[in-house]
Structure formats: C-alpha cells, structure tokens
Amino acid sequence: MDLPSSLFGRIKGIRRNHLTWAAVGIGAVAFGAFFVKSGLSNQLSSSLLTAHAPADLGAFQVKIPTMRYGFAIDTFLVSDNTIRSGQSLSDILATYHVDYPVVDKLAANARGVFDIRQLKAGNSYTVLSKDADQSADYFIYEPNVFEYIVFHLKDDLKVERVKREVTTSTQTAAGILESSLWKTMTDNGFSAELTDKMEDALQWSLDFHHLQKGDEFKLVYDEHSVEGKPVGVSKVKAAYYKTGEKYTTLSTTKMANTKVTTI
C-alpha cells in the first residue's frame, strides 16, 4: 500500500529529528565525561604538584662555590702551607706524588715567568688535588700580595703569573701624641708603613727626636687594597703636624712637587 507523500515526508522528518537529538545527547554525555575526567585529572595534578613543590622557592639551598686563584676550591683537596728554609720545589711536590721529571719540565716552562730557585722561606703556597693518592693538580705560590704563580702539574705543565687587581682609595689618619709618634700611630690602628711615610714626608721640617705629648697630626694618604684588604700605602698626599704653637703642613699631588709650610 502506498503512503501519501505528505505522510512519508512527516515520518522522515520525525526520524531525522530523533537521530539529531540522539546525536546531541551522545555528544553531551561524552563532553560531560571528558569535563569530569579533565577536571579530576587537573585536580590530581594540582594536588601532586602541591604535595611535592616547596612552599617557597627560598627553600632551595644554592651553594655558592668558594673561589681562590680562579678555582672553585670546594672541588679540590686543599693544602695550605709555607715554604721552609732550604726547601725546594721538588721537595714540596714529592710529598704530593709529583715525580722529578715533571718538576724538571716545570722548571723549563717557568723560564721567563718565575725562577723556581727564588722560593722564599715564609711565603705561602697552596696545593690543589683531586685525589690524595694521585699526583696533585696545581701548585700555587705567592711571592707577594700583588700576584701569584700557578704551576699546572698535569697535561701541558704550564706555568703562569697572575696579577691581582689592586684598588687605590684615599684615607685619612689623625691623632694626639700620648708618648712616641710610633706608639700613637700603632695604638690608633695605623700601620708602621704609614708612620714611615709620614716621617719621610716631614723629615726636613720636624725634629722627630723632640716631639711632645699633646702634639697633633693629620694625614691624607693613598692606600692600596687587594680583594678588599689593605696591602700598602702608596703615598702621603697631605700632612699636618702641630707642636706647641708651631705647626707644619705638607700638600702635594706628586711627591716630586711638594709644598711644605712651617709657621
């Protein structure tokens, strides 16, 4: 039996609508499941991160390496010592498993850089080793506070002189004599070198053998520092000394052009 075309069209429309709503329903269920799953996953991830992450980034402890002579010495076995009277480079390095042929090669490589026969008793040296039972890695000698010599004890056996950075700053010193000038200066924390520089600057205008208690002095001078530590006095730039009613002043930009006034 043939159905009227209008009825057949309505049946097709109903089926199409049902299929459409069915698809929408399935999609909604799938989206909801995905949303729930994603939310739960994010919640779990957040919980795990919260459980394992520190409350503050400051909780991470960052160890800053200790630097000396350009090396991170925390990674070495460090031996600090001083040269003994009559001690040679080979004597020292033999203690650290460095053979004589290596020392001989070091001596040759050091020519023009440092004469290994000039090791001075009382001066400091440092040995850096990776393994106490094996040959040391570096020997560092300090001939003075302004530089050091690095002996590479492995590979190319290089020897190098490294100059430290020196900074210069202007300082002042002042005091009143209680006894001698020397004792007054040292009691006030000033170096013997500064006392010598002051006496040199004023030696032609003052009799340092007849100073009196109550005398006053003031100095302006340049001071050298290495790694933040004072290591020496460059020069006295200005000085003032008063004894009784008489005073002497010195002013200079260069020691070769010095002006001294005594009243």
Backbone as CSV, one residue per row, in Angstrom:
resi,resn,N_x,N_y,N_z,CA_x,CA_y,CA_z,C_x,C_y,C_z
1,MET,0.854,-1.180,0.000,0.000,0.000,0.000,0.886,1.224,0.000
2,ASP,0.560,2.080,-0.872,1.373,3.285,-0.990,0.910,4.333,-0.013
3,LEU,1.900,4.933,0.704,1.591,6.010,1.655,1.590,7.318,0.920
4,PRO,0.723,8.222,1.355,0.733,9.538,0.723,2.098,10.196,0.918
5,SER,2.489,10.929,-0.026,3.814,11.570,0.018,3.954,12.514,1.191
6,SER,2.861,13.181,1.588,2.939,14.108,2.720,3.198,13.382,4.015
7,LEU,2.532,12.186,4.155,2.750,11.388,5.366,4.146,10.833,5.413
8,PHE,4.626,10.382,4.279,6.010,9.856,4.189,7.037,10.928,4.562
9,GLY,6.769,12.165,4.166,7.701,13.264,4.494,7.731,13.536,5.982
10,ARG,6.510,13.455,6.622,6.475,13.705,8.073,7.236,12.634,8.828
11,ILE,7.099,11.360,8.383,7.806,10.227,9.036,9.313,10.430,8.931
12,LYS,9.797,10.832,7.765,11.247,11.061,7.572,11.730,12.196,8.471
13,GLY,10.873,13.233,8.580,11.264,14.362,9.433,11.384,13.961,10.891
14,ILE,10.389,13.107,11.332,10.428,12.646,12.735,11.687,11.836,12.982
15,ARG,12.023,10.916,12.073,13.224,10.079,12.228,14.491,10.930,12.267
16,ARG,14.519,11.930,11.365,15.701,12.801,11.321,15.863,13.588,12.620
17,ASN,14.747,14.079,13.143,14.809,14.827,14.419,15.258,13.953,15.554
18,HIS,14.728,12.707,15.573,15.145,11.778,16.635,16.628,11.483,16.554
19,LEU,17.121,11.258,15.360,18.559,10.969,15.186,19.402,12.169,15.613
20,THR,18.917,13.370,15.273,19.658,14.579,15.638,19.752,14.741,17.145
21,TRP,18.636,14.589,17.822,18.631,14.726,19.295,19.441,13.611,19.954
22,ALA,19.388,12.417,19.308,20.193,11.301,19.851,21.674,11.637,19.766
23,ALA,22.076,12.226,18.632,23.487,12.605,18.463,23.882,13.680,19.463
24,VAL,22.983,14.659,19.645,23.249,15.714,20.627,23.381,15.135,22.023
25,GLY,22.518,14.191,22.338,22.580,13.565,23.667,23.870,12.812,23.884
26,ILE,24.262,12.042,22.886,25.519,11.284,22.996,26.692,12.231,23.142
27,GLY,26.689,13.326,22.358,27.770,14.320,22.441,27.837,14.960,23.802
28,ALA,26.657,15.266,24.365,26.624,15.883,25.699,27.183,14.954,26.748
29,VAL,26.802,13.679,26.651,27.328,12.690,27.615,28.832,12.586,27.487
30,ALA,29.312,12.512,26.236,30.764,12.397,26.018,31.496,13.632,26.531
31,PHE,30.962,14.832,26.272,31.581,16.082,26.738,31.602,16.150,28.258
32,GLY,30.467,15.710,28.836,30.411,15.700,30.301,31.439,14.762,30.894
33,ALA,31.584,13.596,30.284,32.585,12.640,30.775,33.974,13.218,30.636
34,PHE,34.230,13.871,29.487,35.538,14.494,29.269,35.790,15.599,30.283
35,PHE,34.762,16.407,30.546,34.899,17.509,31.507,35.215,16.991,32.893
36,VAL,34.482,15.950,33.287,34.707,15.360,34.616,36.097,14.774,34.696
37,LYS,36.472,14.037,33.628,37.801,13.411,33.619,38.894,14.456,33.654
38,SER,38.739,15.538,32.814,39.756,16.592,32.774,39.837,17.303,34.096
39,GLY,38.701,17.601,34.662,38.691,18.278,35.961,39.357,17.457,37.029
40,LEU,39.062,16.149,37.026,39.670,15.270,38.018,41.167,15.160,37.795
41,SER,41.544,15.059,36.499,42.964,14.963,36.176,43.710,16.204,36.618
42,ASN,43.114,17.386,36.332,43.744,18.639,36.742,43.837,18.748,38.247
43,GLN,42.751,18.274,38.899,42.746,18.320,40.367,43.837,17.435,40.943
44,LEU,43.997,16.229,40.351,45.036,15.308,40.815,46.420,15.881,40.557
45,SER,46.608,16.467,39.338,47.897,17.061,39.006,48.238,18.188,39.963
46,SER,47.220,19.020,40.242,47.432,20.137,41.168,47.795,19.642,42.551
47,SER,47.125,18.562,42.980,47.416,18.007,44.305,48.828,17.462,44.372
48,LEU,49.237,16.749,43.283,50.587,16.186,43.262,51.639,17.275,43.271
49,LEU,51.409,18.350,42.465,52.365,19.456,42.439,52.449,20.135,43.792
50,THR,51.274,20.305,44.423,51.255,20.953,45.739,51.965,20.105,46.769
51,ALA,51.818,18.795,46.645,52.427,17.894,47.625,53.934,17.869,47.507
52,HIS,54.447,17.997,46.268,55.884,17.842,46.057,56.630,19.154,45.900
53,ALA,55.955,20.247,45.592,56.636,21.530,45.400,56.868,22.206,46.738
54,PRO,58.027,22.854,46.924,58.279,23.572,48.174,57.346,24.764,48.298
55,ALA,57.051,25.144,49.520,56.152,26.259,49.756,56.747,27.559,49.266
56,ASP,58.084,27.624,49.232,58.758,28.855,48.862,59.999,28.497,48.064
57,LEU,60.259,29.251,46.997,61.469,28.980,46.213,62.721,29.151,47.046
58,GLY,62.607,29.933,48.132,63.754,30.114,49.012,64.151,28.841,49.727
59,ALA,63.261,27.813,49.658,63.591,26.534,50.308,64.736,25.837,49.598
60,PHE,64.946,26.178,48.295,66.079,25.602,47.576,67.366,26.246,48.065
61,GLN,68.308,25.460,48.529,69.582,25.977,49.004,70.618,25.907,47.884
62,VAL,71.069,27.069,47.460,72.072,27.154,46.397,73.419,27.427,47.045
63,LYS,74.357,26.514,46.866,75.676,26.670,47.455,76.578,27.429,46.489
64,ILE,77.053,28.578,46.932,77.960,29.383,46.122,79.377,28.858,46.312
65,PRO,80.079,28.500,45.226,81.430,27.935,45.370,82.418,28.947,45.929
66,THR,83.387,28.442,46.681,84.454,29.283,47.221,85.550,29.400,46.164
67,MET,85.818,30.628,45.736,86.788,30.854,44.676,88.106,31.362,45.259
68,ARG,89.200,30.736,44.852,90.550,31.202,45.165,91.435,30.912,43.967
69,TYR,92.248,31.880,43.623,93.186,31.725,42.499,92.470,31.359,41.200
70,GLY,91.183,31.704,41.092,90.433,31.387,39.885,89.876,29.978,39.866
71,PHE,90.003,29.225,40.962,89.496,27.855,41.046,88.354,27.773,42.060
72,ALA,87.381,26.906,41.773,86.354,26.585,42.770,86.964,25.533,43.684
73,ILE,87.558,25.972,44.769,88.379,25.060,45.573,87.549,24.045,46.356
74,ASP,86.207,24.211,46.361,85.362,23.206,47.012,85.466,21.859,46.304
75,THR,85.918,21.868,45.053,86.011,20.630,44.280,87.389,19.972,44.409
76,PHE,88.263,20.545,45.239,89.619,20.016,45.408,89.901,19.688,46.875
77,LEU,90.909,18.875,47.057,91.541,18.735,48.369,92.556,19.860,48.445
78,VAL,92.465,20.690,49.469,93.279,21.903,49.552,94.308,21.773,50.672
79,SER,95.561,22.045,50.323,96.645,22.034,51.317,97.352,23.379,51.301
80,ASP,97.229,24.139,52.394,97.892,25.444,52.536,99.102,25.290,53.450
81,ASN,100.215,25.901,53.044,101.430,25.776,53.851,102.360,26.944,53.549
82,THR,103.517,26.945,54.189,104.538,27.970,53.929,105.860,27.301,53.585
83,ILE,106.645,27.997,52.792,107.965,27.494,52.407,108.881,27.468,53.631
84,ARG,109.543,26.334,53.840,110.517,26.229,54.933,111.910,26.567,54.420
85,SER,112.776,26.953,55.310,114.148,27.312,54.948,114.837,26.138,54.246
86,GLY,115.416,26.397,53.077,116.133,25.369,52.328,115.244,24.451,51.511
87,GLN,113.946,24.634,51.549,113.024,23.756,50.841,112.938,24.139,49.365
88,SER,112.992,23.140,48.482,112.919,23.380,47.040,111.558,22.940,46.508
89,LEU,111.300,23.306,45.251,110.037,22.924,44.633,109.904,21.402,44.541
90,SER,110.978,20.724,44.186,110.921,19.258,44.086,110.667,18.630,45.451
91,ASP,111.245,19.214,46.522,110.997,18.700,47.879,109.503,18.758,48.206
92,ILE,108.888,19.887,47.878,107.469,20.082,48.193,106.594,19.148,47.368
93,LEU,106.830,19.122,46.061,105.943,18.373,45.167,106.090,16.861,45.327
94,ALA,107.245,16.406,45.805,107.415,14.966,46.045,106.390,14.462,47.058
95,THR,106.015,15.326,47.995,105.010,14.963,49.007,103.648,14.740,48.368
96,TYR,103.440,15.340,47.197,102.137,15.259,46.535,102.200,14.396,45.272
97,HIS,103.114,13.420,45.283,103.209,12.395,44.226,103.572,12.962,42.858
98,VAL,104.318,14.051,42.840,104.778,14.632,41.571,106.222,14.214,41.364
99,ASP,106.505,13.511,40.286,107.833,12.967,40.030,108.817,14.051,39.578
100,TYR,110.117,13.750,39.743,111.155,14.723,39.398,111.129,15.122,37.922
101,PRO,110.908,14.191,36.959,110.856,14.615,35.547,109.787,15.690,35.310
102,VAL,108.691,15.608,36.041,107.641,16.626,35.901,108.147,17.968,36.438
103,VAL,108.831,17.926,37.587,109.385,19.153,38.178,110.416,19.771,37.243
104,ASP,111.228,18.927,36.621,112.244,19.412,35.687,111.587,20.119,34.495
105,LYS,110.501,19.553,33.994,109.775,20.168,32.880,109.123,21.480,33.333
106,LEU,108.603,21.501,34.558,108.013,22.728,35.096,109.055,23.843,35.186
107,ALA,110.258,23.472,35.628,111.337,24.461,35.750,111.661,25.066,34.387
108,ALA,111.657,24.218,33.353,111.933,24.709,31.997,110.801,25.620,31.521
109,ASN,109.564,25.230,31.791,108.407,26.024,31.353,108.279,27.338,32.118
110,ALA,108.897,27.381,33.313,108.781,28.577,34.152,109.761,29.672,33.755
111,ARG,110.715,29.356,32.895,111.705,30.362,32.493,111.012,31.565,31.847
112,GLY,111.375,32.748,32.312,110.740,33.954,31.825,109.478,34.319,32.575
113,VAL,109.000,33.380,33.412,107.804,33.642,34.217,108.174,33.755,35.688
114,PHE,108.893,32.740,36.180,109.318,32.733,37.572,110.492,31.770,37.720
115,ASP,111.500,32.205,38.478,112.667,31.367,38.750,112.368,30.526,39.992
116,ILE,112.227,29.202,39.803,111.825,28.339,40.914,112.874,28.311,42.034
117,ARG,114.083,28.807,41.748,115.103,28.878,42.808,114.840,30.043,43.757
118,GLN,113.848,30.877,43.423,113.556,32.058,44.231,112.419,31.829,45.229
119,LEU,112.081,30.582,45.499,111.095,30.309,46.550,111.641,30.840,47.870
120,LYS,110.863,31.660,48.541,111.346,32.347,49.744,110.720,31.747,50.996
121,ALA,111.574,31.407,51.955,111.090,30.838,53.217,110.103,31.797,53.882
122,GLY,108.986,31.234,54.341,107.960,32.038,54.998,106.820,32.445,54.085
123,ASN,107.037,32.377,52.761,105.966,32.716,51.827,104.963,31.566,51.719
124,SER,103.746,31.903,51.347,102.661,30.921,51.316,102.594,30.168,49.992
125,TYR,102.111,28.922,50.079,101.786,28.168,48.868,100.551,27.301,49.148
126,THR,99.880,26.925,48.056,98.677,26.091,48.135,98.778,24.989,47.094
127,VAL,98.407,23.780,47.490,98.378,22.645,46.560,96.931,22.174,46.434
128,LEU,96.469,22.022,45.184,95.113,21.548,44.913,95.184,20.161,44.285
129,SER,94.439,19.224,44.863,94.451,17.839,44.380,93.030,17.311,44.253
130,LYS,92.809,16.495,43.222,91.527,15.815,43.080,91.509,14.504,43.863
131,ASP,92.678,13.898,43.996,92.799,12.607,44.670,94.080,12.611,45.492
132,ALA,93.963,12.359,46.791,95.128,12.401,47.682,96.154,11.325,47.352
133,ASP,95.714,10.261,46.673,96.635,9.161,46.351,97.253,9.293,44.967
134,GLN,96.877,10.329,44.239,97.402,10.558,42.902,98.181,11.872,42.864
135,SER,98.834,12.121,41.739,99.584,13.355,41.567,98.669,14.565,41.738
136,ALA,99.177,15.597,42.442,98.400,16.820,42.643,98.150,17.500,41.306
137,ASP,97.171,18.392,41.282,96.779,19.051,40.036,97.407,20.431,39.856
138,TYR,97.512,21.198,40.955,98.038,22.561,40.855,98.874,22.908,42.090
139,PHE,99.941,23.680,41.841,100.751,24.249,42.914,100.731,25.759,42.709
140,ILE,100.301,26.500,43.730,100.210,27.967,43.627,101.114,28.588,44.674
141,TYR,102.024,29.437,44.220,102.989,30.095,45.104,102.742,31.596,45.094
142,GLU,102.835,32.226,46.266,102.621,33.672,46.385,103.932,34.379,46.731
143,PRO,104.601,34.960,45.744,105.834,35.689,46.029,105.576,37.000,46.774
144,ASN,104.351,37.555,46.606,103.946,38.778,47.305,102.424,38.877,47.252
145,VAL,101.873,39.910,47.888,100.412,40.032,47.965,99.786,40.473,46.644
146,PHE,100.609,40.950,45.713,100.075,41.511,44.479,99.949,40.496,43.347
147,GLU,100.513,39.308,43.501,100.477,38.320,42.425,100.706,36.921,42.976
148,TYR,100.453,35.931,42.107,100.738,34.542,42.464,101.120,33.769,41.207
149,ILE,101.828,32.667,41.418,102.303,31.836,40.312,101.556,30.509,40.350
150,VAL,100.971,30.122,39.211,100.228,28.863,39.125,101.034,27.856,38.301
151,PHE,101.369,26.728,38.923,102.045,25.612,38.239,100.988,24.538,37.944
152,HIS,100.749,24.284,36.646,99.827,23.210,36.256,100.618,21.895,36.283
153,LEU,100.239,20.993,37.153,101.037,19.793,37.379,100.641,18.629,36.474
154,LYS,99.686,18.856,35.579,99.263,17.813,34.647,99.109,18.412,33.248
155,ASP,98.905,17.555,32.292,98.699,17.965,30.892,99.903,18.743,30.356
156,ASP,99.728,20.049,30.049,100.806,20.791,29.389,101.847,21.337,30.361
157,LEU,101.665,21.152,31.676,102.623,21.613,32.703,102.941,23.105,32.537
158,LYS,101.894,23.877,32.279,102.048,25.313,32.076,102.349,26.020,33.392
159,VAL,103.098,27.119,33.305,103.377,27.959,34.473,102.963,29.384,34.105
160,GLU,102.135,30.007,34.944,101.646,31.353,34.640,101.677,32.256,35.868
161,ARG,101.962,33.509,35.617,101.953,34.538,36.656,100.627,35.293,36.552
162,VAL,99.917,35.395,37.670,98.621,36.075,37.690,98.719,37.272,38.633
163,LYS,98.435,38.446,38.091,98.462,39.665,38.912,97.070,39.921,39.487
164,ARG,97.033,40.199,40.759,95.763,40.515,41.414,95.359,41.956,41.099
165,GLU,94.066,42.206,41.125,93.566,43.555,40.908,93.832,44.397,42.154
166,VAL,94.424,45.547,41.952,94.747,46.458,43.056,93.865,47.696,42.943
167,THR,93.186,48.041,44.025,92.384,49.270,44.056,93.066,50.276,44.978
168,THR,92.906,51.554,44.651,93.514,52.620,45.442,92.423,53.560,45.945
169,SER,92.452,53.866,47.231,91.473,54.770,47.819,92.183,55.781,48.711
170,THR,91.575,56.944,48.854,92.142,57.994,49.705,91.615,57.839,51.126
171,GLN,92.542,57.794,52.100,92.194,57.605,53.509,92.757,58.759,54.334
172,THR,92.254,58.884,55.549,92.763,59.901,56.471,93.177,59.259,57.785
173,ALA,94.102,59.906,58.458,94.560,59.452,59.778,94.805,60.686,60.637
174,ALA,94.501,60.578,61.919,94.709,61.703,62.830,94.900,61.173,64.240
175,GLY,95.580,61.959,65.080,95.785,61.537,66.461,96.492,62.603,67.285
176,ILE,96.554,62.358,68.583,97.258,63.230,69.530,98.278,62.384,70.271
177,LEU,99.526,62.845,70.312,100.596,62.066,70.931,100.384,61.902,72.429
178,GLU,100.487,60.649,72.876,100.467,60.348,74.302,101.868,59.984,74.777
179,SER,102.641,59.407,73.854,104.047,59.089,74.153,104.844,59.342,72.874
180,SER,105.288,58.276,72.195,106.023,58.450,70.935,105.053,58.473,69.761
181,LEU,105.534,59.013,68.640,104.719,59.029,67.433,104.417,57.601,66.986
182,TRP,105.410,56.760,67.031,105.261,55.359,66.603,104.160,54.669,67.411
183,LYS,104.198,54.804,68.752,103.209,54.139,69.599,101.822,54.737,69.390
184,THR,101.752,56.050,69.220,100.454,56.691,68.993,99.824,56.192,67.699
185,MET,100.639,56.082,66.654,100.127,55.604,65.365,99.626,54.164,65.476
186,THR,100.435,53.288,66.062,100.038,51.878,66.158,98.861,51.690,67.104
187,ASP,98.792,52.480,68.187,97.659,52.385,69.114,96.356,52.788,68.443
188,ASN,96.451,53.648,67.434,95.261,54.084,66.695,94.964,53.195,65.493
189,GLY,95.710,52.089,65.368,95.441,51.119,64.306,96.085,51.424,62.979
190,PHE,97.022,52.382,62.953,97.696,52.720,61.697,98.967,51.877,61.542
191,SER,99.327,51.610,60.313,100.445,50.708,60.044,101.793,51.390,60.256
192,ALA,102.815,50.556,60.482,104.181,51.058,60.598,104.619,51.715,59.292
193,GLU,104.124,51.183,58.168,104.471,51.759,56.863,103.971,53.193,56.758
194,LEU,102.756,53.461,57.258,102.212,54.810,57.200,103.031,55.757,58.078
195,THR,103.480,55.263,59.231,104.336,56.078,60.105,105.625,56.454,59.391
196,ASP,106.225,55.474,58.718,107.459,55.734,57.962,107.218,56.767,56.863
197,LYS,106.081,56.635,56.152,105.767,57.575,55.070,105.586,58.988,55.624
198,MET,104.960,59.081,56.792,104.752,60.394,57.394,106.084,61.024,57.793
199,GLU,106.941,60.242,58.409,108.254,60.756,58.809,109.076,61.169,57.599
200,ASP,108.985,60.372,56.513,109.717,60.724,55.291,109.220,62.049,54.716
201,ALA,107.896,62.245,54.767,107.324,63.455,54.184,107.696,64.707,54.972
202,LEU,107.814,64.587,56.290,108.045,65.758,57.145,109.451,65.827,57.748
203,GLN,110.341,64.952,57.301,111.649,64.850,57.947,112.473,66.132,57.857
204,TRP,112.274,66.960,56.827,113.076,68.165,56.661,112.517,69.352,57.450
205,SER,111.341,69.210,58.019,110.743,70.336,58.743,110.452,70.033,60.213
206,LEU,110.595,68.769,60.610,110.328,68.409,62.003,111.501,67.631,62.578
207,ASP,111.753,67.856,63.863,112.743,67.055,64.584,111.984,65.969,65.330
208,PHE,111.964,64.771,64.782,111.168,63.705,65.355,111.768,63.157,66.659
209,HIS,112.931,63.648,67.048,113.520,63.224,68.325,113.066,64.126,69.477
210,HIS,112.376,65.218,69.164,111.960,66.152,70.212,110.464,66.475,70.104
211,LEU,109.674,65.430,69.894,108.232,65.610,69.870,107.698,65.630,71.297
212,GLN,106.526,66.224,71.480,105.986,66.399,72.832,104.611,65.750,72.952
213,LYS,104.295,65.369,74.180,102.962,64.864,74.477,101.953,65.973,74.186
214,GLY,100.856,65.644,73.531,99.852,66.636,73.153,99.993,67.141,71.739
215,ASP,101.123,66.803,71.057,101.268,67.182,69.653,100.148,66.527,68.830
216,GLU,99.714,67.234,67.799,98.622,66.741,66.951,99.133,66.479,65.529
217,PHE,98.541,65.479,64.890,98.884,65.215,63.487,97.643,64.795,62.710
218,LYS,97.677,65.091,61.427,96.632,64.650,60.498,97.303,64.286,59.182
219,LEU,96.784,63.258,58.530,97.352,62.791,57.263,96.239,62.495,56.260
220,VAL,96.535,62.752,55.011,95.704,62.275,53.895,96.626,61.456,53.009
221,TYR,96.244,60.210,52.736,97.159,59.322,52.005,96.374,58.368,51.111
222,ASP,97.088,57.820,50.127,96.513,56.807,49.233,96.866,55.419,49.748
223,GLU,95.864,54.542,49.803,96.071,53.181,50.304,95.705,52.167,49.226
224,HIS,96.570,51.163,49.044,96.300,50.083,48.101,95.558,48.954,48.821
225,SER,94.613,48.334,48.102,93.884,47.182,48.640,93.817,46.087,47.593
226,VAL,93.867,44.846,48.054,93.698,43.678,47.195,92.608,42.815,47.804
227,GLU,91.579,42.523,47.002,90.444,41.715,47.464,89.856,42.280,48.757
228,GLY,89.791,43.624,48.814,89.160,44.289,49.950,90.027,44.441,51.176
229,LYS,91.280,43.976,51.116,92.177,44.067,52.273,93.305,45.059,51.989
230,PRO,93.569,45.980,52.917,94.684,46.917,52.730,96.008,46.178,52.638
231,VAL,96.828,46.565,51.650,98.108,45.883,51.461,99.293,46.840,51.409
232,GLY,99.035,48.132,51.488,100.167,49.051,51.457,99.732,50.493,51.255
233,VAL,100.643,51.389,51.606,100.418,52.823,51.440,101.154,53.281,50.199
234,SER,100.421,53.975,49.314,101.048,54.476,48.094,101.879,55.722,48.387
235,LYS,101.239,56.738,48.920,101.948,57.972,49.213,101.124,58.831,50.164
236,VAL,101.793,59.745,50.851,101.129,60.754,51.677,100.832,61.944,50.778
237,LYS,99.580,62.326,50.672,99.174,63.433,49.799,99.170,64.770,50.550
238,ALA,98.881,64.708,51.849,98.877,65.929,52.654,99.123,65.547,54.099
239,ALA,99.796,66.446,54.833,100.087,66.178,56.248,100.028,67.479,57.039
240,TYR,99.646,67.346,58.299,99.598,68.495,59.213,100.156,68.022,60.552
241,TYR,101.081,68.802,61.110,101.647,68.451,62.415,101.755,69.726,63.252
242,LYS,101.221,69.675,64.469,101.224,70.834,65.364,101.921,70.455,66.669
243,THR,102.942,71.224,67.024,103.636,71.031,68.289,103.735,72.391,68.979
244,GLY,103.120,72.509,70.122,103.049,73.803,70.803,102.263,74.789,69.959
245,GLU,102.860,75.944,69.693,102.216,76.947,68.854,102.693,76.876,67.404
246,LYS,103.540,75.932,67.137,104.114,75.800,65.804,103.435,74.655,65.047
247,TYR,103.102,74.870,63.780,102.535,73.774,63.001,103.167,73.747,61.611
248,THR,103.199,72.534,61.057,103.774,72.304,59.731,102.735,71.628,58.864
249,THR,102.590,72.087,57.646,101.665,71.449,56.697,102.413,71.046,55.443
250,LEU,101.969,69.971,54.848,102.527,69.486,53.579,101.364,69.215,52.646
251,SER,101.471,69.681,51.420,100.441,69.418,50.422,101.113,69.068,49.113
252,THR,100.679,67.976,48.480,101.308,67.544,47.235,100.354,66.714,46.402
253,THR,100.474,66.853,45.109,99.787,65.944,44.197,100.778,64.924,43.663
254,LYS,102.050,65.312,43.652,103.138,64.406,43.298,104.267,64.673,44.278
255,MET,104.869,63.619,44.789,105.929,63.786,45.781,107.103,64.602,45.215
256,ALA,107.200,64.655,43.893,108.279,65.448,43.302,107.958,66.947,43.323
257,ASN,106.696,67.281,43.633,106.284,68.686,43.649,105.612,68.974,44.998
258,THR,106.407,68.999,46.036,105.898,69.091,47.392,106.045,70.504,47.944
259,LYS,104.974,70.937,48.615,104.999,72.252,49.235,104.875,72.082,50.744
260,VAL,105.872,72.562,51.496,105.861,72.443,52.951,105.833,73.846,53.542
261,THR,104.918,74.061,54.489,104.795,75.337,55.162,104.958,75.124,56.653
262,THR,105.847,75.887,57.302,106.039,75.817,58.731,105.819,77.200,59.343
263,ILE,104.939,77.248,60.332,104.619,78.516,60.981,104.800,78.367,62.496
